[in-house]
């Protein structure tokens, strides 16, 4: 369970199932985009993203830091507010962005696809497309399960319990943000002998 999972659970508890699901679908879309880059062998894009990982991690970590503080300080209401289109769009865009700030995901997909022999057939776009669709559907299914399962427990949690969930999830998200920024800075300033 990473920062996106914690964010999805927290949004489901605070704003309802729809908010958590839309947040998860933003992450699933980013996973599919990275899967597409890996499956179709878009080496120029993947090399660029990997070489820009300092900035991507730092910006993503900064955004997680901000979200962690905002989550920690938020106060829960008795019932989730009605989801508005702009709020849902913001939920989708924010998790899409956060997921994109981890370019090492491309390497993971590339390793899995290579292990499955996807790159051996040379130009088999149907298989590559099927793999990308599978990545999206598998990721989306996970987010449906997570947001639906979390929504079931929403009614059983008191306002005090929601306050503690906000504090704990805020600290976890904040921790992931700090870790991402530190990792980007240590990678940027690391000394490599020749």
N, C-alpha and C positions, 0 to 999 in steps of 0.2 A: 504494500500500500504506500504509494508515493504522495506527493503534494496534491496532485490532481484528484486522487481518490479521496483524500481528506477534505479537499475543497468541495467535491461533489456531495459527500455525506453532509457536510455542514450546510451547504445550500439547500439540500433536500429538507433538512430539519428546520432551517430558518425560513425558507420561502416556499417549500412544497416540492412534491415529486417532479413537477414539470421543470422547475429550475435545475434540479439535480440532473435530470435526464438530458436537458439541453446542454448543460455544462459537459456532461460525458460525451455527447455527440460532437462537440467541438474538438475534444481530444481524439475521438475516433476519426474525424476528418483529417486531422494533422497526421495521425498514424497512417492513414491511407495515402496521404500525400508523400510521406517519407517512404512508404512501401512502394509507391509508384516510381519514385526516384531510384530506389534500389532494384526493383524488378525490371525496369526498362533500361537500366544501365546508363542513367543520365549522369555520367561521371563529372562533367563540368560543374553541374549544380552541387553534387555531393562533395566534390573537392572544395568548392567555394565555401559551403556551409561548414565543413570540417575545419578549414583554415580560419574561419571567422568565429570559431566556437568560444573564444575569449569574450567577444562582445555579446554573443547570443546568451552565454551563461550569465554574464554580468547583468545584462538587461533583464533577463528572466529572473535571476536571483533578486534583483532590486524590486521587481514587480511582486514577487513572492513575499519579500520583506514588507512591502506596503500592505499587501493583502493580509498578512499575518497580524500586523498591528491593527488594521481595520476590523478584522474578525475578533481579536482579543477584546477590543473596546466596544463591540456592538452589544446591544441589549435585545434579548428576544421578546417577541410579543406573544399574546395568548394564542393567536391563530396566525398561520402564515398569511401575509398580505396577498391579494390577488396578483397573479403574474401579469405584467404588462409586456407588450411586444418589445419595447426598448430594453427593459430589464432582461428579457430572455435573449435578445440579440447580444447584449453586453456579456451575459453568462457564456454564450457560445463563443464569442470572439475572444474573451479573456482566456478560456481554457485552450482554444485553438492556438493562440499566441504562446501561451506557456508551454504547451507540448512542442511547438516548433523550436523553442529555445534549447532543445536538447538534440543537437545534430548527431550525436552518437547513436541515436535510434536508427539512422541509416545503416550504420555498420552492423547493427543487430539484424536488421532485415536482410542485408546483403549476405551475412553469414548463414542465416536460415535458408534463404533462397538458393544459395550455392550448395548447401547441404542437401537440399531437395532436388538438385540437378537442374534448376531453372535456367541457369546461364549456359548450359552445355549445348542446347539445341540451336542456339544462334538465331535470334529473331523470331522466336515463337511468341508472338504478341497475345495470342489467345490464352496461353497458359499464364503469361505474366499478368494479363488483365484479370484472369480468374483468381490469381493469388492476391492481387490488390483488393479485389472485391471481398475475398475471404478475410483479409486483414480488417477491412472496414466492418464487415458484418460481425466478426468475432469480437472486435472491440466494442461495437455498438451493443451487442448482446450482453457483454459484461456490464456496461453502464446501465442498461435496462434493469438487470438483476440487482445491481448495487442501489440504484435510486428507488426501485420498488421495495426492496427489502428494508431500506432505511425508512421509507415513508410509513411502513407498517408500524414501526416503533415510535413514530412522531407523537401519536396520541397518548402514549404511555409515559412520556417524559414530562416532568413538571417544568415550570419556568426556571426554578432554581437549577434543575438538571441541565436545561438548555444553556443557562449562563455558564455553568462549568464546562459544557461541551464547547461553547464559544471560546472560553479561555484556553482550554487544552488544545483545541484545533488551531487556534491562533498561534499558540507557542510552537506547535508542530510545523505549521506553514512558515512561520518566522524562522525556525531552525533550518528548514530546507532552503529558504532564501539566503540565509547567512552561509550555509554550506556551499551553495552554488556560487556565491560571490567569492568566498575564500578559495574554492577550487579554481575559479577563473583567474584569480590573482596569483595563486601559487603556480599555476601552469604558465602564466604570462611571465613571471619573474624567475622561473626555475632556471638554474644554471645547468647547461649541458656541455660537458667537456668535448673537445674536438677529437 
